[in-house]
């Protein structure tokens, strides 16, 4: 079909812009080769160009300066070509698709100027051919419609008129679609983007940011930004785009390593890993709460993961759920602090410092040292002072230890290198003392000190890290006395934890109170380098975890994203928002609701929202598709046969098909049968990569992900039977973009009772 004159004019601008970009890329590549060659030359001739002379102190200084100068020259060249290579990658992205929007804007009395918007800025001499989507003026594309508009520029608010708003879909330098729109983001662009198949990494969707999402991305005033968003409303995309925006806005003072994202699992981290690099930014620090806690707990105590706890709960092993709720409460967090205050005058439990099976400093002596300080000294100050005393005492013990027979025995096992070093040391000492007869004594002294120092190094490290505090016994003492400090804790809470400690692991619900107790006692430093903390899937965080993160990052701004409708265990008691405001304070706290779901077809969203109580608040984007299917099987064999049937059908038109089971155990049992009929991957650990094709995955690992097609492994009354699992079933169903099928082995779950039968097909 022939294109009109306007289309051809726009295509010519695309061609001209790409031509300039290609020319600049060629120039850059020549410079990269030249600078890389210079860097290689410096490496090859590094020591030839350095003056090395170590005879006199002045010569050593001169040599050091010469080495430093040469190293700085090499580092500057490597930095230079690193920046140029980054620019080349940016140009590659722009050459493929230079921009996605145009807005014509004029201020009063000025001519209208076309502003083209893309994923990065590009200028030719003094003229901007493409504006970065994060630039101040670009916000009128996301927020405005033709007519009066305004935006916040660095020098103040600017007002004017938007004369035109045009959207493009450009691939490989060709305009595939172009349309003018009178709304924030035209439905045509969204239909095009959302109708595409899913892949194993989150898509970069800056072209379709909605007005309410843009408000979140560009918020710079809130200390706490809480985003409550329906499934598929773009929460995670918005978080990543917000990170990219902040890095752009504060590029002179903010770096990616000053941001941290707490995500639900490593599978999710892999899923989102390409978004920021595609926007030309480095990935921020990404971690999970488990990784973070494990790093702080150390290697000797394995921290139970949320996934392990979920697996227990989903398999009906939740006998300790009430205890976990008490330990996860804000009252419990405050109780740890109250308990610590009681230890000012006594009650801290220490352990002996031992060496070669013998006690070298008794715990009673450490306690005496500790409580000899006036109570005006804080506990953390006392630990610092006691550690210094213990290190001094260790020096004296080490001197005595050097004289013992075991040291001479170990000397005989030393290699020639150690004896050579001892000989050189002894020669120097002999020359200084003018006593050649003592040379062998000096050698012996050197080797004895080396042996004892090496054996004592681990004890020094333990003292510096307060290992002499018996933190496990201290925490058990707190749990035993919990009823004194925690309202509603009528019994001791130490039985499960005591058994876990014996086996070398730390229960999930004990993790934060245990670490917080250690921090309060020893004065573990909080982090002042992190400026922004992002937490995804906030509904899975307990109040005690949130309070602890606030304690650890006291100077950070927080962005929290979640959906209370996707809580694995359902919600109870006070609203999470109330608790968050209590923990973080209401000053400069902003709550934003994203109610429209873009992930799924209208048919899937209408169906899944009816599973929820209060689901009427969820809106859907009008993208049409097939009705979800609910099918009932008579027996396990027939149910799995139906799962295979749906998987084969959906695989023909989908990149990704997810068979989602409730628990890992349920998936594992089905896998043995399904693998005979299907080419599928079983994702059972959070450290897996996400492949294309058919996968089998437990519900809690699917959180935050999306798939072209979803098959619920078993939606029967025997599997999803409790009211508390309503939000879990909703979460599973909302992973689907285009197709959703629920297979039930026997009667269907009562959680679908209120879903109108017109919203799905029975088979």
C-alpha positions in Angstrom: 0.0 0.0 0.0 1.5 3.4 -1.0 2.3 5.7 1.9 1.1 9.3 2.0 3.4 12.3 1.7 3.7 12.8 5.5 4.8 9.2 6.0 7.5 9.5 3.3 8.7 12.8 4.8 9.0 11.1 8.2 10.8 8.1 6.7 13.3 10.5 5.0 14.0 12.0 8.4 14.6 8.5 9.8 17.0 7.7 6.9 18.9 11.0 7.3 19.2 10.6 11.1 20.4 7.0 10.8 22.9 8.0 8.1 24.5 10.6 10.5 24.5 8.0 13.3 26.3 5.5 11.1 28.9 8.1 10.2 29.5 8.9 13.8 29.7 5.2 14.7 32.4 4.7 12.0 34.4 7.6 13.4 34.0 6.3 16.9 35.1 2.8 15.9 38.3 4.2 14.3 39.0 6.1 17.6 38.3 3.0 19.6 40.8 1.0 17.6 43.4 3.8 17.9 43.0 4.2 21.7 42.9 0.5 22.3 46.2 0.2 20.3 47.7 2.9 22.4 46.6 1.1 25.6 48.1 -2.2 24.4 51.4 -0.4 23.5 51.6 1.1 27.0 51.0 -2.4 28.5 53.7 -3.9 26.3 56.3 -1.2 27.1 55.2 -0.5 30.6 58.5 -1.3 32.4 60.7 0.1 29.6 59.2 3.5 30.2 59.5 3.3 34.0 62.7 4.3 35.8 63.4 1.6 38.3 66.0 2.4 41.0 65.7 1.1 44.6 69.2 1.9 45.9 68.4 5.1 47.9 65.1 6.3 49.6 64.9 9.2 47.1 65.3 6.8 44.2 62.5 4.6 45.6 60.2 7.7 45.7 61.1 8.6 42.2 60.5 5.0 41.0 57.1 4.9 42.7 56.1 8.2 41.0 57.2 6.8 37.7 55.2 3.6 38.1 52.1 5.6 39.2 52.4 8.0 36.2 52.6 5.1 33.7 49.6 3.3 35.4 47.5 6.5 35.4 48.3 6.9 31.6 47.2 3.3 31.0 44.0 3.7 33.1 43.1 7.0 31.3 43.4 5.2 27.9 41.3 2.3 29.1 38.6 4.6 30.5 38.6 6.5 27.2 37.9 3.5 24.9 35.5 2.2 27.5 33.4 5.3 27.2 33.6 5.2 23.4 32.6 1.5 23.3 29.5 2.5 25.4 28.7 5.2 22.9 29.0 2.7 20.0 26.5 0.4 21.7 24.1 3.3 22.2 24.4 4.2 18.5 23.7 0.6 17.6 20.4 0.7 19.5 19.4 4.0 17.9 20.3 2.9 14.4 17.9 0.0 14.8 15.1 2.4 16.1 16.2 6.0 16.5 13.0 7.2 18.2 9.4 6.3 19.0 7.6 9.6 19.3 7.3 13.2 18.1 5.7 16.1 19.8 5.4 19.5 18.2 5.7 22.2 20.9 5.8 26.0 21.0 5.9 28.6 23.7 3.9 31.8 23.4 5.1 33.9 20.5 7.6 31.2 19.3 7.4 28.9 16.3 6.4 25.3 16.8 9.4 22.9 17.1 9.3 19.2 16.5 10.7 17.1 19.4 11.7 13.5 18.6 11.9 11.2 21.6 13.9 7.9 21.8 15.7 5.7 24.3 18.8 8.0 24.3 19.7 11.6 23.2 21.5 12.2 19.9 22.8 15.5 18.7 24.3 16.6 15.4 26.6 19.6 16.0 24.3 22.0 18.0 21.0 20.5 17.2 19.2 17.7 19.1 17.9 15.2 16.5 16.6 12.8 19.3 15.8 13.7 22.9 16.2 11.1 25.7 12.9 9.9 27.0 14.0 11.0 30.5 14.7 14.6 29.4 12.4 17.2 31.1 10.6 18.1 27.8 9.9 14.5 27.0 7.4 14.3 29.9 4.8 16.2 27.8 4.6 13.1 25.5 3.7 10.9 28.5 1.5 13.3 30.4 0.0 15.6 27.8 -2.5 15.7 24.9 -2.5 18.2 22.1 -3.3 21.6 23.6 -1.9 23.5 26.6 0.9 21.6 28.3 3.7 22.3 30.8 6.8 20.6 32.1 9.4 21.1 34.8 12.6 22.3 33.3 15.9 22.8 35.3 15.3 26.5 35.3 11.6 26.3 36.3 8.2 25.5 35.0 7.7 25.9 31.2 4.3 26.3 29.6 3.2 26.1 26.0 1.1 24.4 23.4 1.5 20.9 22.0 0.4 21.1 18.4 1.0 17.5 17.4 1.5 14.1 19.1 2.8 11.3 16.9 3.9 7.8 17.6 6.1 5.6 15.6 7.0 1.9 15.5 10.4 1.8 13.8 12.3 -1.4 13.3 15.7 -1.8 11.4 15.4 1.8 10.3 11.9 1.4 8.7 8.7 3.0 9.9 6.3 0.0 10.4 3.5 2.1 12.0 2.8 5.7 12.5 -0.2 7.4 14.0 -1.2 10.7 15.5 -3.1 10.5 18.8 -5.1 12.7 21.1 -4.6 10.6 24.2 -1.6 10.1 26.5 -0.3 7.0 24.7 -2.4 5.7 21.8 -4.1 2.3 22.1 -2.6 1.3 18.7 1.0 1.4 20.1 -0.1 -0.5 23.2 -1.9 -3.1 21.2 1.2 -3.6 19.0 3.5 -3.9 22.0 1.3 -6.0 24.2 0.1 -8.4 21.5 3.6 -9.6 20.9 4.8 -12.9 22.4 6.7 -13.0 25.7 10.4 -13.8 25.9 12.7 -14.8 28.7 13.7 -11.2 29.6 11.5 -8.3 30.4 10.9 -5.9 27.5 12.0 -2.3 27.5 8.6 -0.4 27.1 9.6 3.2 27.5 7.5 4.0 24.4 4.3 3.0 26.2 4.7 4.5 29.6 1.4 5.7 30.9 0.6 9.0 32.6 0.2 7.5 36.1 3.4 5.4 35.6 5.3 8.5 34.5 4.4 10.2 37.7 6.1 7.4 39.6 9.2 7.3 37.4 9.9 11.1 37.7 9.0 11.5 41.5 12.1 13.1 43.1 10.5 14.6 46.3 9.2 11.5 48.1 11.3 9.8 50.8 8.9 6.8 50.5 7.1 5.9 47.3 4.7 3.1 47.7 3.2 1.6 44.5 0.2 -0.6 44.9 -0.4 -2.1 41.5 -2.6 -4.8 40.1 -1.0 -7.8 38.5 0.3 -6.8 35.0 0.1 -3.0 35.8 3.8 -2.5 35.0 5.1 -2.1 38.5 8.5 -3.7 37.9 9.0 -2.0 34.6 8.2 1.3 36.3 10.8 0.6 39.0 13.5 -0.1 36.5 12.6 3.0 34.4 12.6 5.0 37.6 16.1 3.8 38.3 17.2 4.8 34.8 15.5 8.2 35.2 17.2 8.9 38.5 20.6 7.9 37.1 20.0 10.3 34.2 18.6 13.2 36.3 21.4 13.0 38.9 24.1 11.7 36.6 26.8 13.9 38.3 26.1 12.8 41.8 24.4 9.3 41.7 25.9 6.1 40.5 24.3 2.7 40.0 26.2 1.1 42.9 24.4 3.6 45.2 21.1 1.8 44.5 20.0 -1.6 45.5 17.0 -3.6 44.4 15.6 -6.4 46.6 13.8 -8.7 44.3 11.8 -11.9 45.0 14.4 -14.4 43.7 17.3 -14.9 41.4 15.1 -16.2 38.6 13.4 -12.8 38.6 16.8 -11.0 38.6 17.8 -12.8 35.5 14.4 -11.9 33.9 14.9 -8.1 34.4 18.7 -8.1 33.9 18.7 -6.6 30.4 16.3 -3.7 30.9 18.7 -1.1 32.3 21.6 -2.0 29.9 19.2 -1.5 27.0 18.5 2.0 28.3 22.2 2.7 28.4 22.6 2.4 32.2 24.6 0.0 34.3 22.6 -2.5 36.5 22.2 -1.4 40.1 23.0 -3.9 42.9 20.5 -6.7 42.8 19.9 -9.0 45.7 17.3 -11.0 47.4 16.5 -10.7 51.1 17.8 -14.3 51.5 21.2 -13.5 49.9 21.5 -10.3 52.0 20.6 -12.1 55.2 22.9 -15.0 54.5 25.9 -12.7 53.9 25.3 -11.1 57.3 24.6 -14.4 59.1 27.9 -15.9 57.9 28.8 -19.3 56.5 28.3 -21.4 59.7 24.5 -20.8 59.8 22.4 -21.5 56.8 19.4 -19.1 56.5 16.1 -20.7 55.6 14.6 -19.1 52.5 11.1 -17.7 52.0 10.7 -20.4 49.3 11.4 -23.2 51.8 9.0 -21.7 54.2 6.4 -21.3 51.5 6.9 -24.9 50.4 6.2 -26.1 54.0 3.1 -23.9 54.2 1.8 -25.0 50.8 2.3 -28.6 51.7 0.3 -28.1 54.9 3.2 -28.1 57.3 2.4 -24.7 58.8 2.2 -25.8 62.4 4.5 -22.9 63.3 2.5 -20.2 61.4 1.3 -18.5 64.5 4.8 -18.4 65.9 6.1 -17.0 62.6 3.5 -14.2 62.7 4.5 -13.2 66.2 8.2 -13.2 65.2 7.4 -11.2 62.0 5.5 -8.5 63.9 6.6 -4.9 64.6 6.0 -5.6 68.3 8.6 -8.4 68.1 11.1 -6.0 66.5 10.7 -3.5 69.3 10.9 -6.3 71.9 14.5 -7.1 70.7 15.4 -3.5 71.5 13.7 -3.7 74.9 15.5 -6.9 75.7 18.9 -5.4 74.8 18.3 -2.5 77.2 18.0 -5.0 80.0 21.5 -6.2 79.3 23.2 -3.0 80.3 23.9 -4.2 83.8 24.4 -8.0 83.1 23.1 -11.0 81.2 25.3 -10.9 78.1 26.5 -14.5 77.3 30.1 -14.9 76.2 32.0 -17.9 74.9 35.6 -19.0 75.8 38.4 -18.1 73.4 40.1 -21.4 72.7 43.3 -22.4 70.9 44.4 -26.0 70.2 41.6 -27.4 72.3 42.4 -25.2 75.4 40.8 -22.1 76.8 43.1 -19.2 76.5 40.6 -16.5 77.7 37.7 -17.7 79.8 34.2 -16.4 79.2 34.0 -15.3 82.8 37.0 -13.1 82.3 35.5 -11.5 79.2 32.3 -10.8 81.1 34.3 -9.3 83.9 36.1 -7.0 81.4 32.8 -6.1 79.7 30.9 -5.1 82.8 33.8 -3.4 84.4 32.9 -0.4 82.3 30.5 2.2 83.7 26.9 1.7 82.5 27.1 5.1 80.8 29.1 3.3 78.1 26.8 1.9 75.4 27.0 -1.9 74.8 28.5 -1.3 71.3 31.3 0.9 72.8 32.1 -1.7 75.3 32.4 -4.4 72.7 34.9 -2.2 70.8 36.9 -1.6 73.9 36.8 -5.2 75.0 38.0 -6.3 71.5 41.0 -4.0 71.8 41.8 -5.4 75.2 41.5 -9.0 74.0 43.7 -8.3 71.0 46.4 -6.9 73.3 46.0 -9.9 75.6 46.3 -12.2 72.6 49.7 -10.6 71.8 51.0 -11.6 75.2 49.6 -15.1 74.9 51.2 -15.4 71.4 54.6 -14.5 72.9 54.3 -17.2 75.5 53.0 -19.7 72.8 56.2 -19.2 70.7 58.2 -20.9 73.4 56.1 -24.1 73.3 57.3 -27.4 71.8 54.6 -27.5 69.1 56.1 -24.4 67.4 59.5 -26.2 67.0 57.7 -29.2 65.6 55.9 -27.1 63.0 59.2 -25.3 62.1 60.5 -28.6 60.7 57.6 -28.7 58.2 58.2 -25.2 56.7 59.4 -24.9 53.2 62.7 -23.3 51.9 61.0 -20.0 51.2 60.2 -19.5 54.9 63.8 -20.4 55.9 65.2 -18.0 53.3 63.1 -15.2 54.6 64.1 -16.0 58.1 67.8 -16.0 57.1 67.5 -12.6 55.4 65.8 -11.2 58.5 68.5 -12.7 60.8 71.2 -11.2 58.7 69.7 -7.7 58.9 69.2 -8.0 62.7 72.8 -9.3 63.1 74.3 -6.4 61.1 72.3 -3.9 63.2 73.3 -5.5 66.6 76.8 -6.4 65.4 76.3 -9.8 66.9 76.8 -12.6 64.4 76.5 -15.3 67.1 72.8 -14.5 67.6 71.9 -15.1 63.9 70.4 -18.5 64.6 68.3 -17.2 67.4 67.0 -14.4 65.2 66.0 -17.0 62.6 64.2 -19.1 65.2 62.5 -16.0 66.6 61.3 -15.0 63.1 59.9 -18.5 62.3 58.2 -18.9 65.7 56.5 -15.5 65.3 55.4 -16.4 61.7 54.0 -19.8 62.8 52.1 -18.4 65.8 50.8 -15.4 64.0 49.5 -17.6 61.2 47.7 -19.9 63.7 46.4 -16.9 65.7 45.1 -15.0 62.7 41.7 -16.7 62.8 41.4 -15.9 66.5 42.2 -12.2 65.8 39.5 -12.2 63.1 37.0 -13.8 65.5 37.8 -11.1 68.2 37.4 -8.3 65.6 34.0 -9.8 64.5 32.9 -10.3 68.2 32.8 -14.1 67.9 33.3 -14.3 71.7 29.7 -13.1 72.0 27.6 -16.3 72.2 25.0 -14.8 69.9 23.0 -18.1 69.4 22.7 -18.6 73.2 21.8 -14.9 73.6 19.0 -15.1 71.0 17.6 -18.3 72.6 17.7 -16.5 76.0 15.6 -13.7 74.4 13.1 -16.2 72.9 12.8 -17.9 76.3 12.0 -14.6 77.9 9.9 -13.3 75.0 6.6 -13.3 77.0 8.2 -10.5 79.2 8.6 -8.3 76.1 6.1 -9.3 73.5 2.3 -8.7 74.0 0.4 -11.9 73.0 3.5 -14.2 73.3 2.1 -16.5 76.0 4.7 -19.2 75.7 8.4 -19.5 75.1 9.3 -19.3 71.4 12.6 -21.1 71.4 11.8 -24.8 70.8 12.0 -24.8 66.9 14.9 -22.4 66.9 16.9 -24.4 69.4 16.5 -27.5 67.3 17.4 -25.6 64.1 20.6 -24.2 65.7 21.7 -27.7 66.6 21.4 -28.6 62.9 23.2 -25.4 61.8 20.4 -23.4 60.2 18.4 -20.3 61.0 14.6 -20.4 60.5 13.3 -17.7 58.2 11.1 -16.0 60.8 14.1 -15.8 63.2 16.5 -14.3 60.7 15.8 -10.6 61.3 15.4 -10.7 65.1 18.6 -12.7 65.3 20.6 -10.3 63.1 19.0 -7.2 64.7 20.0 -8.5 68.2 23.6 -8.9 67.1 23.7 -5.4 65.5 22.2 -3.7 68.6 24.7 -5.4 70.9 27.8 -4.9 68.8 27.0 -1.7 67.0 27.1 -3.1 63.5 27.4 -0.1 61.1 24.4 0.9 59.0 24.9 1.8 55.4 25.2 5.5 54.5 26.4 4.9 50.9 23.1 3.6 49.5 20.9 6.5 48.4 17.9 4.5 47.0 16.4 1.2 48.0 13.9 -0.5 45.8 11.8 -3.4 47.1 9.7 -5.5 44.7 6.9 -7.9 45.8 6.6 -5.9 49.1 3.5 -7.9 50.1 5.8 -10.8 51.0 7.8 -8.8 53.5 6.9 -9.0 57.2 6.8 -5.8 59.3 10.0 -6.9 61.1 11.9 -7.2 57.8 10.8 -3.7 56.7 11.7 -2.2 60.1 15.1 -3.9 59.8 15.7 -2.5 56.3 14.8 0.9 57.6 17.3 0.5 60.4 20.1 -0.6 58.0 19.5 2.1 55.4 18.6 5.2 57.6 19.5 7.8 55.0 18.0 6.1 51.9 14.9 6.9 49.9 12.7 3.9 49.5 10.5 2.8 46.5 8.2 -0.2 47.3 6.2 -2.0 44.8 3.7 -4.8 45.3 0.2 -6.0 45.1 -1.6 -7.1 48.3 -3.8 -9.3 46.2 -0.7 -11.4 45.4 0.3 -12.3 48.9 1.2 -16.0 49.1 -0.5 -16.4 52.5 -3.2 -13.8 52.2 -3.4 -10.8 54.4 -4.6 -10.4 58.0 -4.7 -7.7 60.7 -3.6 -4.1 60.0 -3.1 -3.0 56.5 0.5 -3.2 55.2 0.3 0.5 54.3 -0.5 1.5 57.8 2.5 -0.5 59.1 4.8 1.0 56.5 3.8 4.5 57.4 4.4 3.7 61.1 7.9 2.3 60.3 9.0 4.9 57.8 6.9 7.9 58.9 4.3 9.8 56.9 6.4 12.8 56.0 7.1 12.8 52.3 5.4 9.5 51.8 3.5 9.0 48.6 1.1 6.2 47.7 0.3 5.6 44.1 -2.3 3.1 42.8 -2.0 1.4 39.4 -5.3 -0.3 38.8 -5.1 -1.0 35.1 -3.7 -4.4 34.0 -1.9 -4.4 30.7 -0.3 -7.9 30.8 -3.3 -10.1 30.0 -6.0 -10.0 27.5 -9.3 -8.5 28.7 -10.8 -12.0 28.9 -8.1 -13.2 31.3 -8.1 -10.1 33.4 -12.0 -10.2 33.8 -11.8 -13.8 34.9 -8.9 -13.5 37.3 -10.2 -10.4 39.0 -13.4 -12.2 39.9 -11.3 -14.7 42.0 -10.6 -11.8 44.4 -12.7 -10.3 47.0 -12.6 -6.6 46.1 -11.3 -7.4 42.6 -13.7 -4.8 41.1 -11.0 -2.2 41.6 -8.9 -3.8 38.8 -9.4 -2.4 35.3 -8.3 -4.1 32.1 -6.9 -2.9 28.8 -9.1 -3.8 25.9 -6.9 -6.4 24.1 -9.1 -9.2 23.0 -8.3 -12.9 23.2 -9.8 -16.3 24.0 -11.8 -17.0 27.1 -9.9 -18.9 29.8 -10.7 -22.6 29.9 -11.6 -24.7 33.0 -11.6 -28.4 32.5 -12.4 -31.2 35.0 -10.6 -34.6 34.8 -11.6 -37.9 36.4 -8.4 -38.9 38.0 -4.7 -37.9 38.0 -3.9 -39.7 34.7 -6.6 -37.9 32.8 -5.7 -34.6 34.4 -2.1 -34.8 33.3 -3.2 -35.9 29.8 -5.2 -32.7 29.5 -2.2 -30.7 30.7 -0.2 -32.2 27.9 -2.9 -31.5 25.4 -3.1 -27.8 26.3 0.7 -27.5 26.4 1.1 -28.9 22.9 -1.7 -26.7 21.6 -0.3 -23.5 23.1 3.3 -24.2 22.2 2.4 -23.9 18.5 1.6 -20.2 19.0 3.6 -19.2 22.1 7.2 -18.6 22.9 6.7 -19.4 26.5 4.2 -21.9 28.1 4.2 -22.2 31.9 2.6 -25.2 33.6 2.3 -23.8 37.2 1.9 -26.1 40.2 1.1 -25.0 43.7 4.2 -26.4 45.3 7.6 -27.8 44.2 6.5 -31.2 45.5 3.4 -31.2 43.3 5.4 -30.2 40.3 8.1 -32.9 41.0 5.4 -35.6 41.1 3.9 -34.4 37.8 7.2 -34.0 36.1 7.9 -37.7 35.8 4.8 -38.2 33.7 4.9 -34.9 31.7 8.6 -35.3 30.6 7.6 -38.5 28.7 5.1 -36.5 26.5 6.6 -33.0 26.4 9.9 -31.3 25.8 9.8 -29.2 29.0 12.1 -27.7 31.7 11.4 -28.1 35.4 12.3 -24.9 37.2 12.6 -25.9 40.8 15.3 -23.6 42.1 15.4 -19.8 42.2 18.9 -19.8 40.7 17.8 -21.2 37.3 17.7 -19.3 34.1 14.4 -18.9 32.4 14.3 -20.8 29.0 11.8 -20.4 26.2 9.5 -23.2 25.4 7.4 -25.2 27.9 8.4 -25.0 31.6 7.1 -26.5 34.8 7.3 -24.2 37.8 6.0 -23.8 41.3 3.7 -20.9 42.1 6.1 -18.8 44.2 8.9 -18.9 41.6 6.5 -17.6 39.0 5.9 -14.4 40.9 6.8 -11.3 38.9 7.1 -13.3 35.6 4.8 -13.4 32.6 4.2 -16.1 30.0 2.3 -16.2 26.7 0.3 -19.2 28.0 -0.3 -20.6 31.5 -1.7 -24.0 32.5 -2.7 -24.4 36.1 -1.5 -27.9 36.9 -4.3 -28.7 39.3 -7.0 -26.2 40.3 -9.1 -28.8 42.2 -10.8 -28.4 45.6 -8.3 -30.7 47.2 -5.4 -28.4 46.2 -6.7 -24.9 46.4 -9.0 -25.4 49.4 -8.4 -22.6 51.9 -9.6 -19.0 51.7 -6.0 -17.9 52.4 -5.0 -19.4 49.0 -7.3 -17.2 47.0 -4.6 -14.6 46.4 -2.2 -17.4 45.4 -4.6 -18.7 42.7 -5.1 -15.2 41.5 -1.3 -14.7 41.3 -0.9 -17.9 39.2 -3.7 -17.0 36.8 -2.4 -13.5 36.2 1.0 -14.7 34.9 -0.8 -15.4 31.5 -0.6 -12.9 28.7 -2.7 -14.6 25.9 -4.0 -18.0 27.0 -5.1 -19.5 30.4 -6.3 -23.0 31.1 -7.1 -24.5 34.5 -7.1 -28.3 34.8 -8.8 -29.8 37.8 -8.3 -33.3 39.1 -11.9 -33.8 40.5 -14.2 -31.1 41.6 -13.0 -27.5 40.9 -11.7 -25.3 43.7 -14.5 -23.4 45.6 -12.4 -20.3 45.0 -14.0 -20.1 41.5 -17.5 -20.3 42.9 -18.2 -16.5 42.4 -16.7 -16.3 39.0 -19.6 -15.9 36.4 -19.7 -18.8 34.1 -19.9 -16.4 31.1 -16.2 -15.5 31.8 -14.7 -18.9 30.9 -15.3 -22.0 28.8 -16.0 -25.3 30.5 -14.5 -28.3 28.7 
